[in-house]
Amino acid sequence: MLDGGWWSREGARLFVINFDPATGMLAIDSLFRDPGSARPGIAMTGRTWPHGFTGTAVPHGTVFSR
């Protein structure tokens, strides 16, 4: 996951990035997206989050797995 998301005119988005150890290539996980969205990633702005916060979130952790 890219910590901090990606900022654009549309706001911040968070992506999951897949790493291929055989080639060293990185690729955006196109299945990780907001429900009903055609764009990969999830919007971090203007949301109501499950724990009750409404607004822009800033991710604060990254998890790596094999």
N, C-alpha and C positions, 0 to 999 in steps of 0.2 A: 504494500500500500504506500502511496506517496504521502508522506507526512506533510500536512499544511495545504494539501490540495493544489489546484491549478487555478489561477486568477485570470479572469477575462472580463470583457464588458458585461457579460451575462452573470458574473459573480463567480464565487469559488466552487470548484468541483473536486471530488475526491475519486481517485482511480485505484484499481488493483492492477499491478503490473506483474506479468508472468515472465520469468527468466528461464531460458533454455540453456542448461549447463553444457550441453554438447556443442552449441554454436556461439554462446555468449549473447544471443539476441534477446532483446526485451520486446514485449508486446502488451498493449492494453487489453485487459480482459473485457471483451465486448458484452459478456453476459452480466457483468456487475453494473447495474443501472437502476435508475428510479423506475418504479412500476409505470408502464405505459409510455415511457420515454424511448425515443429513437436514438438518443445519444448515450454513449458509454459514460460511466461514472455517476455519482450521485451529487445533487446540488447541496451545498452547505449553507446557502442563504435562504432566508424567508421560510423557514420550516417550523413545524411544531414537532418536537422530538418526543419519543415515548415516555421520558421521565418528566415531561411537563414544560421544559424550557421552550420558548418560542423565540426565534431569531437566527442569527448566524453562528454556526459552531466552528470551532477550530480544533482539528484533530490533534491529539497530544501523545500519540504512541504509534509505534510501528511493530508489526509482528512478522517474523520471517519463519517459514517452515519448509521442510523438504518433502 
